[in-house]
Structure formats: C-alpha cells, structure tokens
C-alpha cells in the first residue's frame, strides 16, 4: 500500500510541474520519466471519469525506475491537482508491472 502511495505522489508532483509549465533546470526526467511520459498517464489518474491507462502510459511506466518513485511519497500536491491516489497507485498493476516496495 505504501508503495502505491509513493507512486501516486510522484505522478502528482510531475503532473503539477507539467500543468503549470515549469521546467526544472537540473533534470530532464524524474525516475526515468519525462513530462511527456507522465502526461500519457494523466487521464488514468484524474478527472471524474478516468480512463484505463493507455498503451503509451504503460510503455512509459516500463521505462521508470519504480523504486525511485518512493522518494515522492510525502508530497502534498496530489489533492491540489485532483489526482485520484487510488487510481495512481494501481497504475503499475493495471499495466501488469510490479509495484515498488516503498516500505524498505
């Protein structure tokens, strides 16, 4: 469960950056994902009628360093961008990927 929370927080943080158009000068990607990669998953984790993750979203997640996502578990940004944490936490399993163990 904690691993899923970390994944949600990571995606929320990155979606926020993409939404407001701010680029971090120190990095071109986060945990192996670019903003474009993350945006392919946005419709699967937000809105009143989220869609299943697309093939592009799942392909992006295969490039991710999923354990790296654990470093974002305490980010307060999810609710401010209306990210559904349950949906975000389920993305790896919906894409047939192993969720990271963020409790270690």
N, C-alpha and C positions, 0 to 999 in steps of 0.2 A: 504494500500500500504506500509506504513512504517513497519507494522508487517512482511510483506513478505521480505522486505529488511533486517530486523533483522535476519530472518531465514536463508537467503542466506549467510549473513556474518558469522553466526555461523557455518554453514556447511563448508564454505570455510576455516575458521580457523582450524577446526578439520581435514579436508582433508589435509591441509598443514602439520599438525603435523604427520598425518599417512604417507603421501608421503615421507617425509624426515626422517622418522623413529625415531623421537624424542618423548620420553615419558615424560610427566610431572609427576614428583615425588610426587607432592602434591595431585593428584587426579587420580582416576581410571576411572572416567566418567565425562562428561560435560553435565549438564542439563539432567541427567539420561541416556545419551547415551555413549556407549563405542566407541572406534575407529572402532571396528568390525561392530558395528551397523551403524556407519556413512558410512563406506565403502560399505555397501549394497546399498546405495543411489548414489554412485559416478557416475555410468553410466547414471543416470537420470538427472544429473546436469552439465555434462561436455562432451566435445568432439563435433565433427562436426555433429554427428548423435546420439543424446541422445535417450536412450530408455525410455519407460514409467517406472515409479517406480515399482520395483518388489514387490511381496507379502512380502518378507523379509524386504525390505526398509520400507514399510508401517507398518509392525509389529513393527519395531524398533521405528518408529515415535510415535506409540501409547504409548510407554514407556517414551517418552520425556516429560520434563517439558517445554512445548512450550513457555510460558511467559518468562522463564529463557533465552530463545534464544535471547530475545530482548537486552540483555546486550552486544551482539556481533555486534550490528548494525553499528558501526563506524569502524569496522576492514577494513584495506586497502588490505587485502590479496586476495580477490576474483579474481581480474583481473590477478594477477601474477600466479594463478593456473588454469586460463582459466575456471572458474566456470561461467556458464550462470546464472546470477542472476534471470532472469525471470523464468527459469525452477525451480530453487531452491525455489523461492518464491511461486511457485504453488504446491510444493510437498504436503503440508497438504491437500489442496483441492483435488488434484489428488488421495490422499489416503482416501478421504472422512472424513477428520478431520477438525476441526475449526482452522483457523489461529489465532495466538495470537494477541491481540491488544497492539501493542508496543508504541502507542502514549500516553498511560496513565502513 
